[in-house]
Amino acid sequence: MNLRNGRSKALAIGAVALVSTLSLSACGTDDNSKPSSNNSSAGGAPAAKIACADKGGQLLAAGSTAQTPAIDVWKAAYSAACSTTSLTYSGGGSGAGVTQFNQGKIAFAGSDGALKQAEIDASKAVCTGGQGIDLPMVGGLISIVFNVEGVDKLVVDGPTLAKIFDSQITKWNDPAIAALNPGVNLPAADIQAIHRSEDSGTTQNLTAYLAKAGGGNWKYPAAKAWAGQGGQSANGSAGVAAQVKQVKNSISYVELSYAQTNKLNSAAIATGAAKPVEATAANAATSLANAKVVGTGADLALDIDYATKAEGAYPLTLVTYEIVCDKGNKAETLPALKSFLNYTVSDAGQQAIGAVGYVPLPKELAGKVKTQIDALA
């Protein structure tokens, strides 16, 4: 994850697993907003009370495919409560979302990586009098998913993954994999490593992990664009999950929700703790508990310790940010933007996605995010 320097403060944050085009009804919140409530929300979460904007219109957004399941849940509750504004969220990946945001085409972008300084500088052209900022909204974990004949459970570690994804290890029965999996009958089959074809925040988080925990075996900087040698590629998290499900002896990386939805096996990761750490939201929450805010001013970019050795701490975690202008938002979409984001960060919004594999943001972090949403201008 590409993060900027700033005053660090520890925050306990939950892990969330995390696009296709979807339409939903939106509403905004400001001093003139109208409260609206629905009797139930997706995933069995408490009923949402959403303040809908008087001023309707069309709200466009795009970016991260990691947060699709969360957006789907929010869509159901939000559209049931409000009908004045139409919101369309298109995927394309984090890189595409940031590009569209900096071109002034969308009101907000979803990104699994914090903005780089060059991207912040570019945002000033569309955020009149302000700049783009990172608002953490969906925390999650990246599952190392595999489809290996005769193998239901698998343990990997940073160095081994770095070599697999760079074609330095090419057979499933390689001694390095076998050493991590005593008693497992690993086939003498070629490894089919699959990566994202487009610029991806999920890729950025995975490669940040490989750079820090790979024991020097990952030669490339953390980046949205894939740099490893060899392997196959697929578009979006859904495309990667589908390919792993279809291709025997394959391995890749997707958010937890995609692993669960596609019934894919997830590897445990040996971190140096007493035992390998399973890919669960609870274990990711343990890792994310020590995340630090490193953004400055209104920016809430986080720093995550990918090399953690804490017991029960899953290291391959991510946060999806909603990227917005702190100042200079379009007047015609600002009320709807603030309302939608206020709902997503609310207790009801966070609990709703918690019911489908996500972990709600802690109150301290959610409070900071809400403060910045209310200050958007």
Order of alpha helices (4+ residues) and beta strands (2+ residues): beta-beta-beta-beta-beta-alpha-beta-alpha-beta-alpha-beta-beta-alpha-alpha-beta-alpha-beta-alpha-beta-alpha-beta-beta-alpha-beta-beta-beta-alpha-alpha-alpha
